[in-house]
């Protein structure tokens, strides 16, 4: 039952979010053999000024052992 949370800066359109959702769902179905009915995707828009405290420190630095793709930036 994969649940994917996409955290990103504000400014993407609903169409962009829907297109990304479709691509994520397709990739999950193909890669881990999950049925579409078991996959959920949500978006959390994080303002740039809060990115370090709400995403970078807790989710990237704080969970470095579970990170499969590291960002090319740092704070």
C-alpha positions in Angstrom: 0.0 0.0 0.0 2.4 2.7 -1.1 1.6 6.2 -0.1 3.8 8.8 -1.7 4.1 12.4 -0.3 5.5 14.9 -2.7 6.9 18.0 -1.0 7.6 20.9 -3.3 7.7 24.7 -3.5 4.4 26.3 -4.4 3.7 27.3 -7.9 2.9 24.1 -9.8 -0.4 24.0 -11.6 -3.1 21.4 -10.9 -2.4 19.9 -14.4 1.3 19.5 -13.5 0.4 17.8 -10.2 -2.1 15.5 -11.9 0.5 14.6 -14.6 3.1 13.9 -12.0 0.6 11.8 -10.0 -0.2 9.7 -13.1 3.6 9.1 -13.7 4.3 8.2 -10.1 1.3 5.8 -10.0 2.4 4.2 -13.3 6.0 3.8 -12.0 4.9 2.3 -8.7 2.6 -0.1 -10.4 5.4 -1.3 -12.8 8.2 -1.3 -10.3 6.7 -2.9 -7.2 3.8 -4.7 -8.8 1.2 -2.7 -6.8 -2.4 -2.3 -8.0 -3.6 1.2 -8.7 -6.2 0.9 -6.1 -3.6 0.5 -3.4 -1.5 3.6 -4.3 -2.1 7.1 -3.0 -0.3 10.3 -3.7 -0.4 13.6 -1.9 1.2 17.0 -2.4 2.5 19.3 0.3 3.5 22.8 -0.8 6.2 24.2 1.4 7.2 27.9 1.1 10.8 28.5 0.3 11.4 30.2 3.6 10.3 27.1 5.5 12.0 24.5 3.4 15.1 24.1 5.5 13.2 23.7 8.8 10.2 21.7 7.4 11.8 19.5 4.8 15.6 19.6 4.6 16.5 19.1 8.2 13.8 16.6 9.2 13.3 14.6 6.0 16.7 14.8 4.3 19.3 15.2 7.0 17.2 13.5 9.7 16.4 10.4 7.5 19.6 10.2 5.5 19.8 6.4 5.9 16.4 6.0 4.1 17.3 8.6 1.3 17.8 6.9 -2.1 18.3 10.2 -4.0 20.2 13.0 -2.3 19.6 16.6 -3.4 22.4 18.6 -5.0 22.0 21.5 -2.6 22.6 22.0 1.1 21.7 24.5 3.8 
